[in-house]
Amino acid sequence: MKQMKQAVKFTFDTHFDAPTSRTGEDARTHRNPTAADVERARTEGYAAGFAAGETEAAARADRELSTAMNELAAGAAGLIAALDARMKSLTAEATQLAVACARKLAPATIATRPEAEIEAVLRDCLSHLNREPHILLRVSTGLVDRLKETVDRMAMERGLTGRIILLGEPEMGDGDCVVEWADGGVVRSHDDIENEIAQIVARYIETLSVQSNPDLAMPEFGLADSDRT
């Protein structure tokens, strides 16, 4: 018969709740922070915050610069438009002044030698009227005697001797004349010329007005939203 070993009573000597020993590395990891650690953490936090602040400041500066440039561009466009409109207004005023001066000077100029304008009109007509049987020239009564010699000479030069009839009209002004032939005629009237010039000037000024901006006020440069706060 095989002999069995004597049983040993289990005494529960092993304590499972006993604290385990920490390694040197764990101890170093869980040690209390020193003053140097606190200073280093504070320095690192300050540097990170400063960098973030610089980034935000640069982004804000870019936004404000973009806003300012847009406002400057809009203001410059408005300024150019206002200056252009003002220049057109000054051009229109200068044109009107020139016409007014011409109206004052024209009568005085014509009065010095009114027959000069009539001679120019008659000479232009005779350049293509060599075959007309008769040509009638109507002028102011006061210019008949002054023009007779000139008209006769021009008729002789064109081979129209005796075919140009000079008549005086009391209601016509000095410098005005009417040249008539069989199938046509030419009228030179100071009033008609002045009216035609006035119409031309009026159309020109109207064109300037259409092109101009009606609001000639200088543009206002607004503040950016960030500057109003």
FIKOLZA-1660 file (N, C-alpha, C; in steps of 0.1 Angstrom, whole numbers, plus 5000, padded with zeros to 4 digits):
% residues 229
   i   px   py   pz ch aa at
   1 5009 4988 5000  A  M  N
   1 5000 5000 5000  A  M CA
   1 5009 5012 5000  A  M  C
   2 5005 5022 4990  A  K  N
   2 5013 5034 4989  A  K CA
   2 5010 5044 5000  A  K  C
   3 5021 5050 5006  A  Q  N
   3 5020 5059 5017  A  Q CA
   3 5018 5073 5012  A  Q  C
   4 5008 5081 5016  A  M  N
   4 5005 5095 5012  A  M CA
   4 5012 5104 5021  A  M  C
   5 5016 5116 5015  A  K  N
   5 5023 5126 5022  A  K CA
   5 5013 5133 5031  A  K  C
   6 5018 5138 5042  A  Q  N
   6 5009 5145 5052  A  Q CA
   6 5004 5158 5046  A  Q  C
   7 4992 5161 5047  A  A  N
   7 4986 5174 5042  A  A CA
   7 4990 5186 5050  A  A  C
   8 4993 5197 5043  A  V  N
   8 4997 5209 5050  A  V CA
   8 4985 5219 5050  A  V  C
   9 4982 5224 5061  A  K  N
   9 4970 5233 5062  A  K CA
   9 4973 5247 5056  A  K  C
  10 4964 5252 5047  A  F  N
  10 4965 5265 5041  A  F CA
  10 4962 5276 5051  A  F  C
  11 4971 5284 5054  A  T  N
  11 4970 5294 5064  A  T CA
  11 4966 5308 5059  A  T  C
  12 4965 5309 5046  A  F  N
  12 4962 5323 5041  A  F CA
  12 4972 5333 5044  A  F  C
  13 4985 5329 5043  A  D  N
  13 4996 5339 5047  A  D CA
  13 4997 5350 5036  A  D  C
  14 4992 5347 5024  A  T  N
  14 4994 5357 5013  A  T CA
  14 4984 5368 5015  A  T  C
  15 4988 5380 5015  A  H  N
  15 4979 5392 5016  A  H CA
  15 4979 5399 5003  A  H  C
  16 4967 5398 4996  A  F  N
  16 4965 5404 4983  A  F CA
  16 4963 5419 4983  A  F  C
  17 4960 5425 4994  A  D  N
  17 4958 5439 4995  A  D CA
  17 4970 5447 4999  A  D  C
  18 4981 5440 5000  A  A  N
  18 4994 5447 5004  A  A CA
  18 4998 5456 4993  A  A  C
  19 5003 5468 4996  A  P  N
  19 5007 5478 4985  A  P CA
  19 5020 5472 4978  A  P  C
  20 5019 5474 4964  A  T  N
  20 5031 5470 4956  A  T CA
  20 5041 5482 4956  A  T  C
  21 5053 5478 4955  A  S  N
  21 5063 5488 4954  A  S CA
  21 5064 5495 4940  A  S  C
  22 5066 5509 4940  A  R  N
  22 5066 5517 4927  A  R CA
  22 5081 5517 4922  A  R  C
  23 5082 5516 4909  A  T  N
  23 5095 5517 4903  A  T CA
  23 5100 5532 4904  A  T  C
  24 5112 5534 4902  A  G  N
  24 5118 5547 4902  A  G CA
  24 5111 5556 4892  A  G  C
  25 5108 5551 4881  A  E  N
  25 5102 5559 4870  A  E CA
  25 5088 5564 4874  A  E  C
  26 5080 5554 4880  A  D  N
  26 5066 5558 4884  A  D CA
  26 5067 5569 4895  A  D  C
  27 5077 5567 4904  A  A  N
  27 5078 5577 4915  A  A CA
  27 5081 5590 4909  A  A  C
  28 5090 5591 4899  A  R  N
  28 5093 5604 4894  A  R CA
  28 5081 5610 4887  A  R  C
  29 5073 5601 4880  A  T  N
  29 5061 5606 4873  A  T CA
  29 5051 5612 4882  A  T  C
  30 5049 5608 4893  A  H  N
  30 5039 5612 4902  A  H CA
  30 5044 5621 4914  A  H  C
  31 5056 5626 4912  A  R  N
  31 5061 5635 4922  A  R CA
  31 5054 5648 4922  A  R  C
  32 5054 5655 4932  A  N  N
  32 5049 5669 4933  A  N CA
  32 5057 5678 4924  A  N  C
  33 5050 5688 4916  A  P  N
  33 5058 5698 4908  A  P CA
  33 5066 5707 4916  A  P  C
  34 5077 5710 4911  A  T  N
  34 5086 5719 4918  A  T CA
  34 5084 5733 4913  A  T  C
  35 5091 5743 4919  A  A  N
  35 5090 5757 4914  A  A CA
  35 5095 5758 4900  A  A  C
  36 5105 5750 4896  A  A  N
  36 5110 5751 4883  A  A CA
  36 5100 5746 4873  A  A  C
  37 5093 5735 4877  A  D  N
  37 5082 5729 4868  A  D CA
  37 5071 5740 4866  A  D  C
  38 5067 5746 4876  A  V  N
  38 5057 5757 4875  A  V CA
  38 5061 5768 4866  A  V  C
  39 5074 5772 4868  A  E  N
  39 5079 5783 4860  A  E CA
  39 5080 5780 4845  A  E  C
  40 5084 5767 4843  A  R  N
  40 5085 5762 4829  A  R CA
  40 5071 5762 4822  A  R  C
  41 5062 5756 4830  A  A  N
  41 5048 5756 4825  A  A CA
  41 5042 5769 4822  A  A  C
  42 5045 5779 4831  A  R  N
  42 5040 5792 4829  A  R CA
  42 5047 5799 4817  A  R  C
  43 5060 5796 4815  A  T  N
  43 5067 5802 4803  A  T CA
  43 5061 5796 4790  A  T  C
  44 5059 5783 4790  A  E  N
  44 5054 5777 4778  A  E CA
  44 5040 5781 4775  A  E  C
  45 5031 5783 4785  A  G  N
  45 5018 5788 4783  A  G CA
  45 5018 5802 4778  A  G  C
  46 5027 5811 4783  A  Y  N
  46 5028 5824 4779  A  Y CA
  46 5032 5825 4764  A  Y  C
  47 5042 5817 4760  A  A  N
  47 5047 5816 4747  A  A CA
  47 5036 5812 4737  A  A  C
  48 5028 5802 4741  A  A  N
  48 5017 5797 4733  A  A CA
  48 5006 5808 4731  A  A  C
  49 5003 5814 4742  A  G  N
  49 4993 5825 4742  A  G CA
  49 4998 5837 4733  A  G  C
  50 5010 5840 4735  A  F  N
  50 5016 5851 4727  A  F CA
  50 5015 5848 4712  A  F  C
  51 5019 5836 4708  A  A  N
  51 5019 5832 4694  A  A CA
  51 5004 5832 4689  A  A  C
  52 4995 5827 4697  A  A  N
  52 4981 5828 4692  A  A CA
  52 4976 5842 4691  A  A  C
  53 4980 5851 4700  A  G  N
  53 4977 5865 4700  A  G CA
  53 4982 5871 4687  A  G  C
  54 4995 5868 4684  A  E  N
  54 5001 5874 4672  A  E CA
  54 4993 5869 4659  A  E  C
  55 4990 5857 4659  A  T  N
  55 4982 5852 4647  A  T CA
  55 4969 5859 4646  A  T  C
  56 4962 5860 4657  A  E  N
  56 4949 5867 4656  A  E CA
  56 4950 5882 4653  A  E  C
  57 4961 5888 4658  A  A  N
  57 4963 5902 4655  A  A CA
  57 4966 5904 4640  A  A  C
  58 4974 5895 4635  A  A  N
  58 4978 5896 4620  A  A CA
  58 4966 5894 4612  A  A  C
  59 4957 5884 4615  A  A  N
  59 4945 5882 4608  A  A CA
  59 4935 5894 4608  A  A  C
  60 4934 5900 4620  A  R  N
  60 4926 5912 4622  A  R CA
  60 4931 5924 4613  A  R  C
  61 4945 5925 4614  A  A  N
  61 4951 5936 4606  A  A CA
  61 4948 5934 4591  A  A  C
  62 4949 5921 4586  A  D  N
  62 4946 5918 4572  A  D CA
  62 4932 5922 4569  A  D  C
  63 4922 5918 4578  A  R  N
  63 4908 5922 4575  A  R CA
  63 4906 5937 4575  A  R  C
  64 4912 5944 4584  A  E  N
  64 4910 5958 4584  A  E CA
  64 4917 5965 4572  A  E  C
  65 4928 5960 4568  A  L  N
  65 4935 5965 4556  A  L CA
  65 4927 5963 4544  A  L  C
  66 4921 5951 4543  A  S  N
  66 4912 5948 4531  A  S CA
  66 4900 5957 4531  A  S  C
  67 4894 5959 4543  A  T  N
  67 4883 5968 4543  A  T CA
  67 4886 5982 4539  A  T  C
  68 4898 5987 4545  A  A  N
  68 4902 6001 4542  A  A CA
  68 4905 6002 4527  A  A  C
  69 4912 5992 4521  A  M  N
  69 4915 5993 4506  A  M CA
  69 4902 5993 4498  A  M  C
  70 4892 5985 4502  A  N  N
  70 4879 5985 4494  A  N CA
  70 4873 5999 4495  A  N  C
  71 4873 6005 4507  A  E  N
  71 4867 6018 4509  A  E CA
  71 4874 6029 4501  A  E  C
  72 4888 6027 4501  A  L  N
  72 4896 6037 4494  A  L CA
  72 4893 6036 4479  A  L  C
  73 4892 6024 4474  A  A  N
  73 4889 6022 4460  A  A CA
  73 4875 6028 4456  A  A  C
  74 4865 6025 4465  A  A  N
  74 4852 6031 4462  A  A CA
  74 4852 6046 4463  A  A  C
  75 4859 6051 4473  A  G  N
  75 4860 6066 4474  A  G CA
  75 4867 6072 4462  A  G  C
  76 4878 6065 4457  A  A  N
  76 4885 6071 4446  A  A CA
  76 4877 6071 4433  A  A  C
  77 4869 6060 4431  A  A  N
  77 4860 6059 4420  A  A CA
  77 4850 6070 4420  A  A  C
  78 4844 6073 4432  A  G  N
  78 4834 6084 4434  A  G CA
  78 4841 6097 4431  A  G  C
  79 4853 6099 4436  A  L  N
  79 4860 6112 4434  A  L CA
  79 4863 6114 4419  A  L  C
  80 4867 6104 4412  A  I  N
  80 4870 6105 4398  A  I CA
  80 4857 6109 4390  A  I  C
  81 4846 6102 4394  A  A  N
  81 4833 6105 4387  A  A CA
  81 4829 6120 4390  A  A  C
  82 4831 6124 4402  A  A  N
  82 4827 6138 4406  A  A CA
  82 4836 6148 4398  A  A  C
  83 4849 6145 4397  A  L  N
  83 4858 6154 4390  A  L CA
  83 4854 6154 4375  A  L  C
  84 4851 6143 4370  A  D  N
  84 4848 6142 4356  A  D CA
  84 4835 6150 4353  A  D  C
  85 4825 6149 4362  A  A  N
  85 4813 6156 4360  A  A CA
  85 4815 6171 4361  A  A  C
  86 4824 6175 4371  A  R  N
  86 4827 6189 4373  A  R CA
  86 4834 6195 4360  A  R  C
  87 4843 6187 4355  A  M  N
  87 4850 6192 4343  A  M CA
  87 4841 6194 4331  A  M  C
  88 4831 6185 4329  A  K  N
  88 4821 6186 4319  A  K CA
  88 4812 6198 4321  A  K  C
  89 4809 6201 4334  A  S  N
  89 4801 6213 4337  A  S CA
  89 4809 6225 4334  A  S  C
  90 4822 6226 4337  A  L  N
  90 4830 6237 4334  A  L CA
  90 4832 6239 4319  A  L  C
  91 4833 6228 4312  A  T  N
  91 4833 6228 4297  A  T CA
  91 4821 6235 4291  A  T  C
  92 4809 6231 4297  A  A  N
  92 4797 6236 4292  A  A CA
  92 4796 6251 4295  A  A  C
  93 4800 6255 4307  A  E  N
  93 4800 6269 4311  A  E CA
  93 4809 6277 4302  A  E  C
  94 4821 6272 4299  A  A  N
  94 4831 6279 4290  A  A CA
  94 4825 6280 4276  A  A  C
  95 4818 6270 4271  A  T  N
  95 4812 6270 4258  A  T CA
  95 4802 6281 4257  A  T  C
  96 4793 6282 4267  A  Q  N
  96 4783 6292 4268  A  Q CA
  96 4789 6306 4268  A  Q  C
  97 4800 6307 4276  A  L  N
  97 4806 6320 4277  A  L CA
  97 4812 6324 4264  A  L  C
  98 4818 6315 4256  A  A  N
  98 4824 6318 4243  A  A CA
  98 4813 6322 4233  A  A  C
  99 4802 6315 4234  A  V  N
  99 4791 6319 4225  A  V CA
  99 4786 6333 4228  A  V  C
 100 4784 6336 4241  A  A  N
 100 4780 6349 4245  A  A CA
 100 4789 6360 4241  A  A  C
 101 4802 6357 4242  A  C  N
 101 4812 6367 4237  A  C CA
 101 4811 6369 4222  A  C  C
 102 4810 6358 4215  A  A  N
 102 4809 6359 4200  A  A CA
 102 4796 6367 4196  A  A  C
 103 4786 6365 4203  A  R  N
 103 4774 6373 4200  A  R CA
 103 4776 6388 4202  A  R  C
 104 4784 6391 4212  A  K  N
 104 4787 6405 4214  A  K CA
 104 4797 6411 4204  A  K  C
 105 4806 6402 4200  A  L  N
 105 4817 6407 4190  A  L CA
 105 4812 6407 4176  A  L  C
 106 4804 6397 4172  A  A  N
 106 4800 6396 4158  A  A CA
 106 4794 6408 4152  A  A  C
 107 4784 6415 4159  A  P  N
 107 4779 6427 4152  A  P CA
 107 4789 6438 4150  A  P  C
 108 4798 6439 4160  A  A  N
 108 4809 6449 4158  A  A CA
 108 4818 6446 4147  A  A  C
 109 4821 6433 4146  A  T  N
 109 4830 6429 4135  A  T CA
 109 4824 6431 4122  A  T  C
 110 4811 6427 4120  A  I  N
 110 4804 6429 4108  A  I CA
 110 4803 6443 4104  A  I  C
 111 4800 6452 4114  A  A  N
 111 4798 6466 4112  A  A CA
 111 4811 6472 4106  A  A  C
 112 4823 6467 4109  A  T  N
 112 4835 6473 4104  A  T CA
 112 4836 6472 4088  A  T  C
 113 4831 6460 4083  A  R  N
 113 4832 6458 4068  A  R CA
 113 4821 6448 4065  A  R  C
 114 4808 6451 4065  A  P  N
 114 4798 6442 4063  A  P CA
 114 4798 6436 4049  A  P  C
 115 4803 6443 4039  A  E  N
 115 4803 6438 4025  A  E CA
 115 4812 6426 4023  A  E  C
 116 4822 6424 4033  A  A  N
 116 4831 6413 4031  A  A CA
 116 4824 6399 4032  A  A  C
 117 4815 6398 4041  A  E  N
 117 4807 6385 4042  A  E CA
 117 4799 6383 4029  A  E  C
 118 4793 6394 4024  A  I  N
 118 4784 6393 4012  A  I CA
 118 4793 6389 4000  A  I  C
 119 4804 6395 3999  A  E  N
 119 4813 6392 3988  A  E CA
 119 4817 6377 3988  A  E  C
 120 4820 6372 4000  A  A  N
 120 4824 6358 4002  A  A CA
 120 4813 6348 3997  A  A  C
 121 4800 6352 4001  A  V  N
 121 4789 6344 3997  A  V CA
 121 4787 6344 3982  A  V  C
 122 4787 6356 3976  A  L  N
 122 4785 6357 3961  A  L CA
 122 4796 6350 3954  A  L  C
 123 4809 6351 3958  A  R  N
 123 4820 6344 3952  A  R CA
 123 4818 6329 3952  A  R  C
 124 4813 6324 3963  A  D  N
 124 4811 6310 3964  A  D CA
 124 4800 6305 3954  A  D  C
 125 4789 6313 3953  A  C  N
 125 4778 6310 3944  A  C CA
 125 4783 6310 3930  A  C  C
 126 4791 6321 3926  A  L  N
 126 4795 6322 3912  A  L CA
 126 4804 6311 3907  A  L  C
 127 4810 6304 3917  A  S  N
 127 4820 6293 3913  A  S CA
 127 4813 6282 3905  A  S  C
 128 4799 6281 3906  A  H  N
 128 4792 6271 3899  A  H CA
 128 4780 6276 3892  A  H  C
 129 4779 6289 3890  A  L  N
 129 4767 6295 3883  A  L CA
 129 4771 6303 3871  A  L  C
 130 4781 6298 3864  A  N  N
 130 4786 6306 3852  A  N CA
 130 4776 6306 3840  A  N  C
 131 4767 6297 3840  A  R  N
 131 4757 6296 3829  A  R CA
 131 4743 6301 3832  A  R  C
 132 4742 6307 3843  A  E  N
 132 4728 6313 3847  A  E CA
 132 4726 6326 3839  A  E  C
 133 4714 6327 3834  A  P  N
 133 4711 6339 3826  A  P CA
 133 4710 6352 3835  A  P  C
 134 4705 6350 3847  A  H  N
 134 4704 6361 3856  A  H CA
 134 4706 6356 3870  A  H  C
 135 4713 6365 3878  A  I  N
 135 4715 6362 3892  A  I CA
 135 4711 6374 3900  A  I  C
 136 4703 6372 3910  A  L  N
 136 4698 6384 3918  A  L CA
 136 4705 6384 3932  A  L  C
 137 4710 6395 3935  A  L  N
 137 4717 6397 3948  A  L CA
 137 4709 6407 3956  A  L  C
 138 4703 6403 3967  A  R  N
 138 4696 6413 3976  A  R CA
 138 4705 6416 3988  A  R  C
 139 4706 6428 3991  A  V  N
 139 4714 6432 4003  A  V CA
 139 4707 6444 4010  A  V  C
 140 4713 6448 4021  A  S  N
 140 4707 6460 4028  A  S CA
 140 4708 6472 4019  A  S  C
 141 4698 6481 4020  A  T  N
 141 4698 6493 4011  A  T CA
 141 4711 6501 4013  A  T  C
 142 4716 6502 4025  A  G  N
 142 4728 6510 4027  A  G CA
 142 4740 6505 4021  A  G  C
 143 4740 6492 4016  A  L  N
 143 4753 6486 4011  A  L CA
 143 4753 6486 3996  A  L  C
 144 4742 6490 3989  A  V  N
 144 4741 6489 3975  A  V CA
 144 4753 6496 3968  A  V  C
 145 4755 6509 3972  A  D  N
 145 4765 6517 3965  A  D CA
 145 4779 6511 3969  A  D  C
 146 4781 6506 3980  A  R  N
 146 4794 6501 3984  A  R CA
 146 4797 6488 3977  A  R  C
 147 4787 6481 3973  A  L  N
 147 4789 6468 3967  A  L CA
 147 4789 6468 3952  A  L  C
 148 4784 6479 3946  A  K  N
 148 4782 6479 3931  A  K CA
 148 4794 6477 3924  A  K  C
 149 4805 6483 3927  A  E  N
 149 4818 6482 3920  A  E CA
 149 4823 6468 3921  A  E  C
 150 4822 6462 3933  A  T  N
 150 4828 6449 3936  A  T CA
 150 4820 6438 3928  A  T  C
 151 4806 6440 3928  A  V  N
 151 4798 6430 3921  A  V CA
 151 4800 6431 3906  A  V  C
 152 4802 6443 3901  A  D  N
 152 4804 6444 3886  A  D CA
 152 4818 6438 3883  A  D  C
 153 4828 6439 3891  A  R  N
 153 4841 6434 3888  A  R CA
 153 4840 6418 3889  A  R  C
 154 4833 6413 3898  A  M  N
 154 4832 6398 3900  A  M CA
 154 4824 6392 3888  A  M  C
 155 4814 6400 3883  A  A  N
 155 4806 6395 3872  A  A CA
 155 4814 6395 3859  A  A  C
 156 4823 6405 3857  A  M  N
 156 4832 6405 3846  A  M CA
 156 4842 6394 3846  A  M  C
 157 4847 6391 3858  A  E  N
 157 4857 6380 3859  A  E CA
 157 4851 6367 3856  A  E  C
 158 4838 6365 3858  A  R  N
 158 4831 6352 3856  A  R CA
 158 4824 6352 3842  A  R  C
 159 4825 6362 3835  A  G  N
 159 4818 6363 3822  A  G CA
 159 4803 6364 3824  A  G  C
 160 4799 6371 3834  A  L  N
 160 4785 6374 3837  A  L CA
 160 4782 6389 3837  A  L  C
 161 4789 6396 3829  A  T  N
 161 4786 6411 3829  A  T CA
 161 4772 6413 3825  A  T  C
 162 4766 6422 3833  A  G  N
 162 4752 6426 3831  A  G CA
 162 4741 6415 3835  A  G  C
 163 4746 6404 3840  A  R  N
 163 4736 6394 3844  A  R CA
 163 4734 6393 3859  A  R  C
 164 4742 6400 3867  A  I  N
 164 4740 6401 3882  A  I CA
 164 4733 6413 3885  A  I  C
 165 4721 6412 3891  A  I  N
 165 4712 6423 3895  A  I CA
 165 4714 6425 3910  A  I  C
 166 4717 6438 3913  A  L  N
 166 4719 6441 3927  A  L CA
 166 4707 6449 3932  A  L  C
 167 4700 6445 3942  A  L  N
 167 4689 6451 3948  A  L CA
 167 4690 6454 3963  A  L  C
 168 4685 6466 3967  A  G  N
 168 4686 6470 3981  A  G CA
 168 4673 6466 3988  A  G  C
 169 4674 6461 4000  A  E  N
 169 4662 6457 4008  A  E CA
 169 4663 6464 4021  A  E  C
 170 4654 6473 4024  A  P  N
 170 4655 6481 4037  A  P CA
 170 4654 6473 4050  A  P  C
 171 4647 6462 4049  A  E  N
 171 4645 6454 4061  A  E CA
 171 4656 6444 4064  A  E  C
 172 4666 6443 4055  A  M  N
 172 4677 6434 4057  A  M CA
 172 4688 6441 4065  A  M  C
 173 4695 6433 4073  A  G  N
 173 4706 6439 4081  A  G CA
 173 4719 6439 4074  A  G  C
 174 4728 6447 4079  A  D  N
 174 4741 6447 4072  A  D CA
 174 4748 6434 4074  A  D  C
 175 4754 6429 4063  A  G  N
 175 4761 6416 4064  A  G CA
 175 4751 6405 4059  A  G  C
 176 4738 6407 4059  A  D  N
 176 4729 6397 4054  A  D CA
 176 4727 6399 4039  A  D  C
 177 4724 6387 4032  A  C  N
 177 4722 6388 4018  A  C CA
 177 4714 6376 4013  A  C  C
 178 4708 6377 4001  A  V  N
 178 4701 6366 3995  A  V CA
 178 4706 6366 3980  A  V  C
 179 4711 6354 3976  A  V  N
 179 4715 6352 3962  A  V CA
 179 4705 6342 3956  A  V  C
 180 4698 6347 3945  A  E  N
 180 4688 6339 3939  A  E CA
 180 4691 6337 3924  A  E  C
 181 4688 6325 3919  A  W  N
 181 4689 6322 3905  A  W CA
 181 4677 6314 3900  A  W  C
 182 4677 6309 3888  A  A  N
 182 4665 6303 3882  A  A CA
 182 4659 6292 3891  A  A  C
 183 4668 6283 3895  A  D  N
 183 4663 6271 3902  A  D CA
 183 4669 6269 3916  A  D  C
 184 4673 6280 3922  A  G  N
 184 4678 6279 3936  A  G CA
 184 4682 6292 3942  A  G  C
 185 4688 6291 3954  A  G  N
 185 4692 6304 3960  A  G CA
 185 4699 6301 3973  A  G  C
 186 4705 6311 3979  A  V  N
 186 4713 6310 3991  A  V CA
 186 4709 6322 4000  A  V  C
 187 4707 6320 4012  A  V  N
 187 4703 6330 4022  A  V CA
 187 4714 6331 4033  A  V  C
 188 4719 6343 4035  A  R  N
 188 4728 6345 4046  A  R CA
 188 4722 6355 4055  A  R  C
 189 4718 6350 4067  A  S  N
 189 4712 6358 4077  A  S CA
 189 4719 6357 4090  A  S  C
 190 4723 6368 4096  A  H  N
 190 4730 6368 4109  A  H CA
 190 4721 6361 4119  A  H  C
 191 4708 6364 4119  A  D  N
 191 4699 6358 4129  A  D CA
 191 4699 6342 4127  A  D  C
 192 4698 6338 4115  A  D  N
 192 4697 6324 4112  A  D CA
 192 4710 6317 4116  A  D  C
 193 4721 6323 4113  A  I  N
 193 4734 6317 4117  A  I CA
 193 4735 6316 4133  A  I  C
 194 4731 6327 4139  A  E  N
 194 4731 6327 4154  A  E CA
 194 4722 6316 4160  A  E  C
 195 4711 6314 4154  A  N  N
 195 4702 6304 4159  A  N CA
 195 4707 6290 4157  A  N  C
 196 4714 6288 4145  A  E  N
 196 4720 6275 4142  A  E CA
 196 4731 6272 4152  A  E  C
 197 4739 6282 4154  A  I  N
 197 4750 6281 4164  A  I CA
 197 4745 6277 4178  A  I  C
 198 4734 6284 4182  A  A  N
 198 4728 6282 4195  A  A CA
 198 4723 6267 4196  A  A  C
 199 4717 6262 4185  A  Q  N
 199 4712 6248 4185  A  Q CA
 199 4724 6239 4186  A  Q  C
 200 4735 6241 4179  A  I  N
 200 4746 6233 4180  A  I CA
 200 4752 6232 4194  A  I  C
 201 4753 6244 4200  A  V  N
 201 4759 6245 4213  A  V CA
 201 4749 6238 4223  A  V  C
 202 4736 6240 4221  A  A  N
 202 4727 6234 4231  A  A CA
 202 4728 6218 4230  A  A  C
 203 4729 6213 4218  A  R  N
 203 4731 6199 4216  A  R CA
 203 4744 6194 4223  A  R  C
 204 4754 6202 4221  A  Y  N
 204 4767 6198 4227  A  Y CA
 204 4766 6198 4242  A  Y  C
 205 4760 6208 4248  A  I  N
 205 4759 6209 4262  A  I CA
 205 4750 6198 4268  A  I  C
 206 4739 6195 4260  A  E  N
 206 4730 6184 4264  A  E CA
 206 4738 6170 4264  A  E  C
 207 4747 6168 4255  A  T  N
 207 4755 6156 4255  A  T CA
 207 4764 6156 4267  A  T  C
 208 4770 6167 4271  A  L  N
 208 4778 6167 4283  A  L CA
 208 4769 6164 4295  A  L  C
 209 4757 6169 4296  A  S  N
 209 4748 6167 4307  A  S CA
 209 4744 6153 4308  A  S  C
 210 4742 6146 4297  A  V  N
 210 4738 6132 4298  A  V CA
 210 4750 6123 4303  A  V  C
 211 4762 6127 4299  A  Q  N
 211 4773 6119 4303  A  Q CA
 211 4777 6122 4317  A  Q  C
 212 4773 6133 4323  A  S  N
 212 4778 6137 4336  A  S CA
 212 4769 6130 4347  A  S  C
 213 4776 6128 4358  A  N  N
 213 4768 6123 4370  A  N CA
 213 4761 6135 4376  A  N  C
 214 4748 6134 4378  A  P  N
 214 4740 6145 4383  A  P CA
 214 4744 6149 4398  A  P  C
 215 4749 6139 4405  A  D  N
 215 4754 6142 4419  A  D CA
 215 4768 6146 4419  A  D  C
 216 4770 6160 4420  A  L  N
 216 4784 6165 4420  A  L CA
 216 4790 6166 4434  A  L  C
 217 4783 6161 4444  A  A  N
 217 4788 6162 4458  A  A CA
 217 4801 6153 4459  A  A  C
 218 4810 6157 4467  A  M  N
 218 4822 6149 4469  A  M CA
 218 4819 6137 4478  A  M  C
 219 4824 6126 4475  A  P  N
 219 4821 6114 4482  A  P CA
 219 4826 6114 4497  A  P  C
 220 4819 6108 4506  A  E  N
 220 4824 6107 4520  A  E CA
 220 4831 6094 4522  A  E  C
 221 4842 6094 4529  A  F  N
 221 4849 6082 4532  A  F CA
 221 4844 6077 4546  A  F  C
 222 4838 6065 4546  A  G  N
 222 4833 6059 4558  A  G CA
 222 4843 6052 4566  A  G  C
 223 4840 6049 4579  A  L  N
 223 4849 6042 4587  A  L CA
 223 4846 6027 4587  A  L  C
 224 4856 6019 4589  A  A  N
 224 4854 6005 4589  A  A CA
 224 4846 6001 4602  A  A  C
 225 4839 5990 4602  A  D  N
 225 4831 5986 4613  A  D CA
 225 4839 5985 4626  A  D  C
 226 4852 5980 4624  A  S  N
 226 4860 5978 4636  A  S CA
 226 4864 5991 4642  A  S  C
 227 4864 6002 4634  A  D  N
 227 4868 6016 4639  A  D CA
 227 4857 6023 4646  A  D  C
 228 4845 6018 4644  A  R  N
 228 4833 6025 4651  A  R CA
 228 4832 6021 4665  A  R  C
 229 4838 6010 4669  A  T  N
 229 4836 6005 4682  A  T CA
 229 4846 6012 4692  A  T  C
% end
